[in-house]
Amino acid sequence: MKFENKSEMTLEKYLYLCNNPIGKKAKKKLKNWKMLQVFAMIVMAVNGIVCYFSDALPITVISIVLCFAFLYKLLFQRNRVNRKQYEQIIENQPDGKWFRTITFDKDIKVTDGNTVTTFKYYEYKKFDENDRYYLLFKNENAVLRVEKGAFVEGTD
């Protein structure tokens, strides 16, 4: 029996994947990045306040500018970078659309744009799901997301 899951990778889906990591290391990496940005903002804000009361106006201005720069990175830069990556991937697709096809047959074959990868079923140790995807875990850090509602009818 063969099943196929095929969906177009839209910008909305891509940003969702980028901003909602599943693997343990990916979640930790995103959390640490956000915490670092917040910490840097706090340090710059405190530095700006201290310098303001010390009559060091140039350093106060620099601290406030840096505080806003870290705020920008935290709120906007990540999505901006991910949008650019998505646009570059789309440019490399033959018809300007990015499709992800996952075929379940003797093996699991993932065709992601121009890239094809094959996996064995025994490589997956755990299965789960969330509101959008079936999750196939090779380990706690490697997860294959299979979009719900994107299955094409199976064949014998």
C-alpha positions in Angstrom: 0.0 0.0 0.0 1.3 3.4 -0.9 0.2 6.8 0.6 1.2 10.2 -0.4 1.1 13.5 1.5 1.5 16.5 -0.8 1.2 20.2 0.1 2.5 23.5 -1.1 4.9 25.2 1.3 3.4 28.7 1.6 5.1 31.6 3.4 2.6 31.2 6.2 3.5 27.5 6.7 7.2 28.2 6.4 7.1 30.9 9.1 5.0 28.6 11.3 7.7 25.9 11.0 10.5 28.4 11.7 8.8 29.9 14.7 7.5 26.7 16.2 10.4 24.3 16.7 9.6 20.7 17.7 13.0 19.1 18.5 14.5 19.5 22.0 17.7 21.3 20.7 15.7 23.6 18.4 13.3 24.6 21.2 16.3 25.3 23.5 18.1 27.2 20.8 15.2 29.5 20.1 14.5 30.0 23.8 18.1 30.9 24.5 18.2 33.3 21.5 15.1 35.1 22.9 16.5 35.3 26.4 19.8 36.7 25.1 17.9 39.5 23.3 15.9 40.3 26.4 18.9 40.3 28.6 20.8 42.6 26.2 17.8 45.0 26.1 17.7 45.1 29.9 21.5 45.7 30.2 21.3 48.5 27.6 18.3 50.1 29.3 19.9 50.0 32.8 23.2 51.3 31.3 21.2 54.2 29.6 19.5 55.1 32.9 22.7 55.0 34.9 24.5 57.1 32.3 21.6 59.6 32.1 21.9 60.2 35.9 25.7 60.4 35.5 25.4 63.2 32.9 26.9 61.0 30.2 24.4 61.9 27.5 26.3 60.4 24.5 26.5 57.0 26.2 22.8 57.3 27.2 21.8 57.9 23.6 24.0 55.0 22.4 22.5 52.7 25.1 18.9 53.6 24.1 19.6 53.1 20.4 21.2 49.7 21.2 18.2 48.8 23.4 15.8 49.5 20.4 18.1 47.5 18.1 17.8 44.4 20.3 14.0 45.0 20.5 13.9 45.1 16.7 15.9 41.8 16.5 13.6 40.2 19.0 10.3 41.3 17.3 11.0 41.7 13.6 14.4 40.5 12.3 13.8 36.8 12.7 10.7 36.9 10.5 12.4 39.2 8.0 15.3 36.8 7.6 13.0 33.8 7.3 10.9 35.6 4.6 14.1 36.2 2.6 15.1 32.6 2.9 11.6 31.5 1.7 11.8 33.9 -1.2 15.3 32.5 -2.2 14.0 28.9 -2.0 10.9 29.9 -4.2 13.2 31.5 -6.8 15.0 28.1 -7.1 11.8 26.1 -7.8 11.1 25.4 -11.5 7.5 26.7 -11.4 7.9 29.3 -8.6 6.1 27.0 -6.1 7.6 24.9 -3.4 5.9 21.5 -2.8 6.7 19.0 -0.1 5.7 15.4 -0.9 6.0 12.6 1.6 5.5 9.1 0.1 4.9 6.2 2.4 5.7 3.0 0.5 8.5 0.5 1.2 10.4 3.4 2.6 9.5 7.0 3.5 10.5 9.3 0.7 10.5 13.1 1.3 10.6 15.3 -1.8 11.1 18.8 -0.6 11.3 21.2 -3.5 14.3 20.0 -5.5 15.6 17.7 -2.8 14.7 14.0 -2.3 15.6 12.1 0.9 14.6 8.5 1.7 14.2 7.1 5.2 13.5 3.6 6.6 10.5 3.1 8.9 12.6 1.6 11.7 14.5 4.9 12.0 11.4 6.5 13.6 11.1 5.8 17.3 8.1 7.9 18.3 4.9 9.3 16.8 2.8 12.2 18.0 0.7 14.9 16.6 -0.3 18.5 17.2 -3.1 20.6 15.7 -1.4 20.9 12.2 1.0 17.9 11.8 1.6 14.3 12.5 5.1 14.2 14.1 7.5 11.3 13.3 10.5 11.4 15.6 13.8 9.8 14.7 15.1 11.0 18.0 14.4 14.0 20.3 15.9 16.4 17.8 15.0 15.0 14.4 11.3 15.3 13.6 9.5 14.8 10.3 6.3 16.9 10.2 3.5 15.4 8.0 0.8 17.9 7.3 -2.7 16.8 8.3 -5.3 17.0 5.6 -2.7 16.8 2.8 -2.9 13.1 2.1 -3.6 12.0 -1.4 -5.6 8.8 -1.6 -3.6 5.6 -1.1 -3.1 2.9 -3.7 -2.4 -0.9 -3.6 
